[in-house]
Amino acid sequence: MANRNQEDNLKKEIGLGGAISISAGQIIGAGIVALTGIGIGMTGPSVVLAFILSAVITMIVGIPIAATGATIPTTGGNYRYTSRILSPQIGFFYLCLFIVGQITIALYALSFAEYFEGIIPGVPMKLVAAVILTILFLSNLTGAKKAAKLQSVMMGLLILSLGMFVVIGLPKVDYSIFTSGKEVLFTHGMSGFFKATALLTFATSGAIVIGEMGGEMKNPGRDIPIAILASTAVIGVVYALVSTVAVGILPLEQTAFQPLTNVAKTILPHSLFIVFIVCGAMVALATTLNATFSWVTKGLLIACHDGWLPEKLGEVNEKYGTPHWILTFFYIVGLIPIVTGMSLEFISSLGNAAIQIANILPLIAAVVLPYKYKDLYEKSPLKLPKWLIKVLVVCAVVLQCVQGYFLLADKSANIFVVAGVYILLAFAYSKFLYKKGSISFQREF
């Protein structure tokens, strides 16, 4: 029973700056260095508008989560909200989807290695991916405060690099491309524009993960909504500026479905191009990976307390205040796809689809919250009208379903077979433990 209070060993060290750095770091990653070119290929110059709209959509999804986090700041937010507000078994189902989604940890490490190989051709990519994964794992293993400081440093380098790309690139943009008529602006019509927006909404999402870290924040009721909304808005503007340069320098056929490196080579001297690749693309991926390690353990930590998982797994290191065994578990989750050579397409398709589906459950919990926990809702620093929460959640759920559809529409049937078997096993496991009486909430919130 000693492990039941391991949550209390987490240290409240993260302030508003650290929360914003973690949120922003989770947003800026593969999206800015890989999805911009795909967005250009889908919709042409209107990719700039698509980025702006995607940030707005992301905030629509984020507001109900932010309101829940402000009302009940807690560790392992989304798991705890679904398990306490909805039901224990729904919470476990969320957790199962969540775990699958975290194979994207490998995606960030492998993408980092791809850019590294662009600087040093022939370098063993699996080794590079494993090394960066290990470095950031060890950084988070020794404390959330150290990880947040590292995140702030990397975010500073990233913003400077993207700022250099924008400042040098904007004067060279051919702005006539944005006034050449609807046919040029929306290269593939409105359907292409909305498909690009759906894709890029994934690129601008991620800030809601800060709700997982309420137990380690100094002032979570204030900082969670600020971090979610501020980081999404700021990064949305950054993305719009970067995409303006990306689409306005070279002919569309040279930028469509291409990474930012093509444009960067055109506008930057070789030395600054290297700086952009290292401090821009590679650091963008590293910040996302680092931010993931900072928050990904929290739901499992609470699940161990509840009885879904072994108590030993949820131990928190007394010296560093980190759940070392769960961190190690997710390190292995990220390492296995690297070692086994899983394709980036498989990793991203399975992981991202699981995340999209899982995110629907905390949104539903946001609707139920004002009715089930009336006293906490009345005292919330971000008290939204109940009707507004319902409208936002309906919109958000529809958007999540649309994104999930685009992620899975052209994927192999094998993914659905594996997913079906996994869900059935998880359902059987949860039924067994629940009937056995092994599940008990030691703490509501």
N, C-alpha and C positions, 0 to 999 in steps of 0.2 A: 504493500500500500504506500510505501514511501514515495513512489514515483507520481502519486496523484497530485502532488503540489509542485511538480517540476516547473510549471509555468511561472511560479513566483520567483524562480531563479533568473529569469530573463531580466536584463538590465534596461532601465528606461533611459537610454542615452541619445535617442534620435530626436533632434529638433526640427524646426520647419525647413531649414536649409538642407539638412540631410534627407528629409522626406521628399522634398522637391527633386533633389539629385537622383534619388532612387527611382521616383516616378518617371522623371524625364529620361533617365538612362534605360528604363524598360521600354520606353517608346522609341527612342532613337537607336536603331540597330540595323538589322537586315533591310528594313523598309527603305531607309534613305539611300542606301548604297546599291540596292538591287531592284526595288519595285518602281523606282522613278522611271526607268527605261521601259518597263512593261506597261506602266500607265500611259506613257507617250505613245507606245505602239497601239494601245486600245483607243485612245481618244485624241491624240495630237496635242496642240497647244492648250486645249482646255484642261489638260492635266493639272494646271495651276488652280483652276476652279475646283477640280475634283479633290485636290488636297484640302482646300478650304472647306468644302462641303463635308469631306470625310472627318475633319476635326470637329465640325459641328455635330455630326452624327455620333461621334465618339463621346462627346460631352453629354448628349441626350442619354446614351447608355450609362455614362458615368455618374450622372446626377443622382439617380435613385441609390446607387451603391454608395456614393459620397454621403447621402442623407442617412443611410443606415449606419455607416461608419462613424458619423458624427453623433448619432443617437446612442449607439452602443459600441464605442471603441473597444476592441478586444483583440487578442492574439488569435490567428487563424480565422480571420473574419468570415470569409465566404463559407467555409465548412461549418463554422459555428452558427452562422445565421441560418443556413439550410437545415442543420440538424436540430436546432432549438426552436426556430420559428415554424418550420414546416414539419419535419418528423425525423427521428434518428436514422431510419433507413434511407430516406431521401438524401440526408447528409452523407451517408456512406456511399450512395450512388454518385453524388457529386465528387466525393474524394477519389473514387475509382477512375472517373473520367479525367479528373485533375492530374492524377499520377501519369496516365497515358500521355496527356498533353505535354508533360515535362520532358519527353524525349527530344523536344526542340532545344534542350540544352546542348545536345550534340550538334544541332544545326548551326548555332552561333559559333561554336568552337571550330567546326569544319569550314564555315564561311570565312572566319578569321584566317585559317590556314591557307585558303585559296588566295586571298589578297597577299599574304606573306610570300606565297610561291610566286606571285607576280613581281615581287622585288628580288627575290633570290630563286631563280628558276631551278627546278630539280630537287628542291628541299623536300624531304619526306613529309607529306602533308598530315598523315595520321599522327606522326610524332609531334608536329607543331600543335595540332589540335589537342592532343593529350596534355602537352606541356602547359598551354594557356588555361586549359580546364583545371589542371592541378594547381597552378599558381593562384587562381581566383578562389578555388575551393579552400586552400590553406589560408588565404586572406580572411575569408568569412569564418573559418574555423576558430580564429583567434579573437573574434568579437565583432559585434554589429557596428560599434563605433569606428573601428579601424576600417571596416569595409565601407562605411559611409564616407570616411575621409578619402579613401582611395577612389571612391565613386566621384567625389567632388573634384579631385585632381583630373581624372580622366574626362569628366564632363567639361572642365575648363579647356583642356586640349582640343576636345571635339568641337566645342563652340567656336574656338579660335580658328580651327581648320575650316569649318563650314563658313565662318565669317569671311575668311580669306577668299574662298571659292566664290562667294556672293559678291563681295566688294570688287574683286578683280573682274568678275564675269559680267555683272550688270551693265557697265558702260559699253560692253561689246555685244549686247543683245540686240538683235534686229526686231524691234518692237512692232514693225509693220505686220508681222505674222499674227499678232493678236487682233488686228483690225482688217483682216483680209476677207471677211465674210464668214458666215456660219459654216459653209462647206469646208473651209480651211481650219477654222477654230475647232469645230467638232468633226474631226476627220472621219469617224465612223458613225456619225449620227448620235442621237440622244441615247440609243441603246448602248453604244460603245462608251459614252460618257458615264452612264450609270453603272456599267460593269466595272469601269476603272475606279469609280468612287467606292464601290463595294470592296474591291481589292485594296485600295489605299486606306480604307477604314481600318483594316487590319494593321497597316503601317503606322497609323496614328493612335492605335489603342495601346493599352498596357498600364496606364497610370493607376487603374483601380487596384493593382496589386498592393499598393501601400496600405490598403485596408487590412491586409494580413498581419501588419506589424504594429497594430494598436497597442499591444502589450509592451512594446519597447520604445514608445514615443512619449516625450515629455508632456505634450498637450495635444493628444490625438483628436479630441472633439473639435478643436479649431483647425489643426494642421491637416487632417485627412481630406476634407473637402477642398481646402486651399491648394494642397499638393496636386490633387486630381485635376481640378479645373484650370489652375494656373499653368501646370506643366503641359497639359493638352493644348491650351490656347497658344502658348509661346511656341511650342514645337510645330503646331499647325502653321504659324506664320513663317517659321524657319523653313519648313518643307515647301511652302508656296514660293519663297524667294529662291531656294535651291532649284526647284523645278522650273522657274522662270529662266534661269541661266541654262539649265539642262536642255530646254526645248528651243531656246532662242539663239543659239550660237551656230550650230551645224544644221544641215538639211535633215528633215525628219527621218529619212531613210538611214541616216547614220547614227541616230539616237534611239530610234524605236527598238524596244526589246534589248537595249544595250545598257551596261552599267555606266556609272558616272565617269569612269576613267577616260572614256573617249573625249568627252568635253574637257575634262581636267587637263589632258595632254595638250589640247588646243589652246587653252587660255593661260596655262601656267608654265613657267620655266621648269626644266627638268628637276632642279633641286626642290622647288616648291611643290611639284607634282608628287615627289617622294614624300614630302611632308604631309600632303593631302591624303595619300594612301595610308600612311602610318597613323597620323593623328586624326584623320577623318574616318575612312572606311574601317580600318582595323580597330581603332579605339571605339568607334560606334558599336561594333560587335562585342568588344570587351565590356563596355558599360552595360549592355543588355545582359550579358552572361553574369557579370558581377552582381547586378541588381537582382537577377533571378535567384542566385544563391542567398541573397539577403532576406528574401521573403518566402521562398518556396517551402520551407520546412514547417511553417507555423500550423497549417491545417493538420498535418500528420502528428504534430506534437499534441494537439488537443485530442485527436482521435485515439492516441495511446492512452491518454487519461480516461477517455470514455470506455475503453475496453475493446475497441475494434482491432487494435494492434497490440503486440507485446509491450509490456510496460518498460522493459529494458531499452527498447528502441527509442523511447521518449526521454531518456535521461538528458539533463542539461548540465554541461560542464560548470562546476562552481567557480573556477578561476576566470573563465572567459565569458560565461553566461550564454553559451551557444549549445544548441542541441546537436552534439557532435555525431551521434549515430545516424540521425536522420539526414544530416548534411552528407555524411558518407554514403548513405543510400542513394541520394540524388546524384552524387558524384558518379556512382556506379551506373545509374540510369543514363547519365550522359556519356559515360565512357564506353558502354557496350556497343552502341551504334557505330562509334568511331573504330573500335577494334574489329568488329565484324564486317565493316565495310558497307553498311546500309546506305542507300542512295539518299541524297538530299531531298529528292522528290517524295520518297516514301516517308521520311522523317517529318517533313513539313506538312504533308497531306494528312497523315494520321494524327500528328500532334495538334495542329491548328484546328482541325475539325472537332477533336475532343474538347478543346478549350472553348470553342464557340458554343457547343451544346451544353457544356458544364455551366457557362456563364448565365444561361437562362434561369437556373434554379435560384441564385441569390437575388435576381431581379424579381422573381415571384415572391420571395421572402420579404422584399421591400414593401410590397403591397399589403402583406399580412401584418407586418410589424406594428403599425399604428393601432390595430385592433387587439393584438395579443399582449402588447406591452404598452398600455396606454400611458402609464405614469412616466416611463422613460421617454416616450414620444413627446409628451407635453413639455418636458424639460430640455428637449433637444436644441442645440445651438443652430441647427439647420432644419427647422420645422417647416416642412412643405405641406400645402393643402393636400388632403387625401385624394381629391379628384385629380390633382396635378400629378401625383405619384402614379396613379393608375394610367393616365394618358401616356406619361413618359415610359412606363414599363411596357405597355402594349406596343408602342413604337419601337422600343429597344428590343423586345422579343422578336418582332417581325424582322428587324434589321439583322439580328443574330442568325435567324433562320435563313435569310437571304445569303448572308456571308457563308454559312455552312453549306448551302446548296452550291455556290460557286466553287468552294473548296473540294467538294466531293463529286460534282456532276460528271467529270470525265475520268474518274478513278477506277481501278480494277475491282472486280467483284470480290477478289480475295480479301481486300481490306474490310468489306462488309461482313464476310464470313468470320474472320478473326474477331472483329468487333462484337458480333453476335454471340460467339462462344464466350468471350471475355465477360460480357454483360450477364449472361446466364450463370456463369460461375460466381460472379460477384453477388448476384441475387441469391443464389443458393447459400453462399457463405454468410450473408447478412441475415437470412432467415434462420439459419442454424444458431448463430450467436445470439440473436434476439430472443428466440424461443428458449434458449438455454439460460437466459437471464444474465449474460455476461456484460451487457451494456447498461451503464448507469452514469448519469451526468453528475459529476462531483460539483459542478459549478455551472449555473445557467449563463450568466454574463458577469 
